[in-house]
C-alpha cells in the first residue's frame, strides 16, 4: 500500500491553456505542470508577505521620524525658553550686584560719617566663595552648567544681602546712639545773645575784687528777661531757689552730662520734667549773689566741673 500512495502523490498533472482566436486564426496553447503553478503561488505569497512587511516597517520608520522631529521641536522651544529665563536671571543677578555695590558705597559713607573705620567692617565669613563666586574664566569645566553658576551667584547674593542687612541695622543703631549722645551733649549757647563776662576756672573774687575765687562755670551778661535755653535734652534734676545761685535749674542729660543755670529771674520748668535741647527753661535775672543780670552756666561731666566753652559749637 505504501509505495502506491507515494506514487499517487508524485503524480504531476499537466494542464494546457488554449487561446482560440476569432476569425479563424491558429489557436495557441500553453502547457504547464501543476507543480509550476504551486511554485508560482508560493513565490507570490512570499512576495506579498515581504511587501506587507516592508510597508509596515517603513510606516513605522516614518512615524518614528515624525515623533523625533516633534520632540526636537519641543526641545528647541524648551531650550529657547530656558535660555531666555537664564538670561533674565543673569540680568537680575547683575542688577543685584550693582545694587549691592551701591549699598556698600552708602555703607562706607555712613561709616565715615560715624567716624567708623571702613576696614572695621565685619569679615565676609560664612560665604562659601570657593564654589563659583569671585572665580571664573573664559572657559568653565564642561560639567559646570551656566544655570548652576547663576544659581550659585543668586545664593551668594542672598547671603551677602542678609549680611548687609545686619550690618546696616548695626550702623543704624550706632547712628541712633550717636544722635542720642549728641542730643545729650550741651553744645549750644544757653541764652539769646549776651556775652561772656566771666570765664571758667580761677579768677579774682567778683565781690571784693581781691583774692582767689574758683568759678565752676561761665557768666553770660545779658538783658534781664532774656530766655535761657536747656543746653541739651534731659530731665530736670532740680528747679528752685538754691542759696547763692538764686533761682536755679539743674538738668541731667545722661552720658555723664549735667548742666546748671543760676541767677534767673524766673523758672519755667519743674523737677523731673523732660526738656529738649533749646527749650526755654527760664529767664535771665540777677537773683542770688549777682552783681547784675547774667546767666551763670555750668557743665558737669561725670561729676566734674568742666569749661562749657569746650563743648559749645
Ligand atoms: Zn557765675
Boltz pocket constraint, residues with backbone or C-beta under 6 A from the ligand:
constraints:
  - pocket:
      binder: B
      contacts: [[A, 198], [A, 215], [A, 217], [A, 218], [A, 219], [A, 295], [A, 296], [A, 297]]
      max_distance: 6.0
